[in-house]
Amino acid sequence: MNSKPDVKTSFVYEGKKILCDWYDLVGKNLPDIEWGQVYIIGDLNGQVPVVVSGSKGGHANLPGGHTEPGETVEQTLHREVLEELNMKVIEWHLLGYQHLTDPDDRQANQLRVYAKLEKIGEFIEDPGGSITGHFLVDLDKVDDHIEYGVIGERLMKLAKPFFDKGAK
């Protein structure tokens, strides 16, 4: 990475310690790097949809997922919101990304964005089969469910001005 991370931390995922460098992107351009995943802090009438994964024992997370081959970040964002929430993206803004390194030195970049959402209809089924539903929470309660720790705190802080602006 060319710049110094805004936050350096680590966490344990599936029994492995993952090193995490977080970079703020609010007011910046999307870096030209390979994106493995895109996750969304959605704003549906001032509340955040949190998805429930049936494949991970009811684990709660932000909606989002892997970028498909040949897919742009924006295409991934729209597809994942439709598949996992049955909603559409009205507008979106960059929040930041995490550069992850696992014990085998495999690396990945995961983008996080704010997205103003509109409901299309009730959630029926995730075509990928992993998401079984979602629930809505206030922004200040999101990390109580997704448990991202210091990165979650940073993410909610970066998203808050977008929620405050939308509430006016």
Secondary structure as UniProt FT lines:
FT   STRAND          7..13
FT   TURN            14..15
FT   STRAND          16..24
FT   TURN            26..27
FT   STRAND          37..44
FT   TURN            45..46
FT   STRAND          47..53
FT   TURN            54..58
FT   STRAND          59..61
FT   STRAND          64..66
FT   TURN            69..70
FT   HELIX           73..85
FT   STRAND          87..101
FT   TURN            103..104
FT   STRAND          107..119
FT   TURN            127..128
FT   STRAND          131..137
FT   HELIX           139..141
FT   HELIX           142..146
FT   HELIX           150..167
//
